[in-house]
Amino acid sequence: MKTSRRDFIANAGAAAAAMHDLAHAQEPEHEHDHSVVPSDPALRVKSLESLLVEKGLVDPAALDTLIDAYERKIGPRNGAQVVARAWVDPAYKKRLLANGTAAIAEFGFRGWGGDYLVVVENTPQVHNLIVCTLCSCYPWAVLGLPPVWYKSAAYRSRAVIDPRGVLREFGLELPEDVEIHVHDSTAELRYLVLPERPAGSEKLTEEELAALVTRDAMIGVANVALPPGVRA
């Protein structure tokens, strides 16, 4: 799903509103001062963007391109490198599953949701699905920007209640005998799925394998597959 500039603005506003509400919910009642933060953060974000565009400081098309790059290319490519290395290097895979934080740091990936990372492995018997029921906690260091649907209330609730149905809507139909483990990310702990290596990829190089790995597969809403007609 492509994140448009409008989506970006709306979600930025929603995030600001959520933080604002949470902060007020944690304060004593007498400390509330609704004059400090306007009631519509989304409007403030939109106004700021409009001003930057008007001043020629922001190109809307460039912003869309930047968001798409970090959501689909730059960030997820980090995670793809980690997955491909685990597929070809058993020793690295062992380190990755034992201590995800330390293992991704070997690539220089740290911070931005990668400081406390747990990697969960898909197997023929178990499929893992990542969600953040509280907000949108996400391993930015290895996956880049979270997709819009990951932050939606529908995904955050239904991934826990009906994970098999959610996966089906993403086009992933799992056999009934495959267990689905749902992992709830928090501000202190993030998760990354290590997908199963696709059958027939034994002769592919590490770089070629990395090119197959998608962001969705590392969240758990898809599997990794060879392109149609390709046989290693």
N, C-alpha and C positions, 0 to 999 in steps of 0.2 A: 504494500500500500504506500503510495507516495504522500509525503508530508508537504502540503502547500504552505506558502507563507501565511495564509489565513489560519490554517491549522496550528502553525507554530505560535502565532499571536494568541489564538484562543487558549491553547494549552498553557502558554506562559502566564496568561491572566488567571486561568483556573488554578495553576500551581500557587500563584501569589495569593489568591483568595483563600486557598486551603491553608497555607502557612499562616495567614492573618487570622483565620478562624481558630486554628489550633493554638496559636499564641494567646488569643483572648480566652479560650477555654481553660487554659492553664493558669491564668492570672486570677487573683482574688477579685471579687465582684466590684469592689470599690476602686480598683485600679483601672477599670475599663475607661478608655478615652477614645470614642469613635471618631473624634475630630482629627486624630493623628493620621489615620490611614483612610483614604477615600473608600467608599463602599463598592466601587467597581474597578478593581485593578486591571481588568481586561481593557477598559476604556483608557486607562492611563498608558498601557502598553501600546495600544493602537495610536494614541495621540503622539507618543514619543516616536513611533515608527514614521508616522505621517510627517512629523517635523524634520526627521533625518532625511527622508526622501525629498522633501521640499527644499532643503538646504543642499541637496546634491551629495550628501554624505553616505547614503545607502542606495544601492541599486536593487529594486525588488527582485529582479530576475537573478541577480548574483546571490541574493540571500537564499532564494529557493534552491539554487545550485549548491550552495554551501551546506544547507541543511541536508539535502539529498546525499551529498558526498559523505558527511559524517554519519548519517543514518545507515547507508547501504554499502559504502565502499571503505573509507579509511578505518572506521572503528571495527566493523565486522571482519576486516582483513586481518586485524591483530588476532582475534579469536580463531580465525581459520588457520593461521600459522601454528597456533598452539595445538589445535585438533590434529592437523596433519602430522606434526612432530610426534604426537602421542601414538598415532597410527603406525608410524614406521620405526619408532624407538621405544621398545618395551621398558627400558630403564627410565626414560623420561615419563612415560605413562604412569609408571608406579609412583614417581615423585609427584606428578600432577594430582593423582587421586589422593595421595597422602597429605599434601599441602599445596593446594592450588595457588595460594598467594605467593609462596616461594618459587613455585615452578614457572608462573607467568613472569615473575621478576627476572628470570634467566633471559627473557627476550627484551627486558627493559620496560615491561608493562607494569605500572604500579599507580596507585592513587586512583581518583575518580571511580570509586566503587570497586577497585581491585585490591584494596588493602586487606580485606577479609573475604577471600573467595574460596568457595567449596565447589569442586567439580564432581558432577554425578554422571555415571556412565550408563548409557543405554546398552541393553543386552537383548538377546532373543526373548528373554522372559520378562524384562522390566523396561518400561519406557518412562522417562522423566519429563516433567513439565514445570516450567518456572513461572512464577507469578509474584506480584507484590500486592497483597490484599489491602494494605494500609494506604499506599500512595502509588509510587512508581519507581521504587528502588531498583537499580539496574547496574550491571557491571560495565560502566562506560569505558573503562580502560581496554576491554577486549571486544566490546560490541558497539561502541559509539553511542549515538543518540537512541533512546528508546522509541519504538514505533508508536504512532498514535493509538492503535488498538490496544497496546500493552497497558496504557494508562487509563483506558476506558473503564467505567464502572461495570459494564457488562462483562468484560473479560475478567476483571479482578474478582468478581463474585462467582461467575459460572465456572471458571477454571477449577475452583475448589468443589463446587456442588456437582457439576457434571463435566468432568474433564474429558471423558470419552466423546461426549456430544460436541464439545468445543473443538476437539481435534478433528472430528468428522467435518465440521464446518470449514476447517482449514484445508480439507481435502485429504486428511490422513485417517485412514480406516485401519484400526488395529485389531488383530484377532482377539476374541473374547478371553483367551487364556493368557494374554499379556497383561501384567499388572501395570497400573499407572501410578507413579509416585509424584505427588504435587509438592513442590518446595516453595515456601513462602519467604521471599527476600525481605530483609529489614535494613535499616540504616547501618546496622553493625555487621550484617552478613549478606553477601550476594552469592548467587549460584550461576554456574555455567554447565550446560549439558555437553557431554562428550558423546556425539552421535556414533552409531555403529558405522564401521567402514563399509562402503557398498561392495557387494559381491562383484567380482570381475575387475577389481581395481588393483590387483596385486602387482602389476608391472608399471603402474604410474609412479612418477617421481613425487617427492614431497611437495614440490611446487605445484605440480599438476593436481595433487590431491587437495591442496589448500584452495585451489580455484573452484573446487566442487562444493566446498562448505559454505552454507548460507547462514545468515543471521537467524532465520526462523528455526533452522535445525539446532542451533546452539541455545535457543529458548525452549525448544521441545515441541513446536507446533508443526514440524516437518521432519522428514528423514532426508538423508543425503543419498543421491542416486546418480548413476552415470547418465550423461546426456543420451537421448534416444539414438540408437544406431552405433554408439561408441562401445567398443570392447577393448579392454586393455590387453 
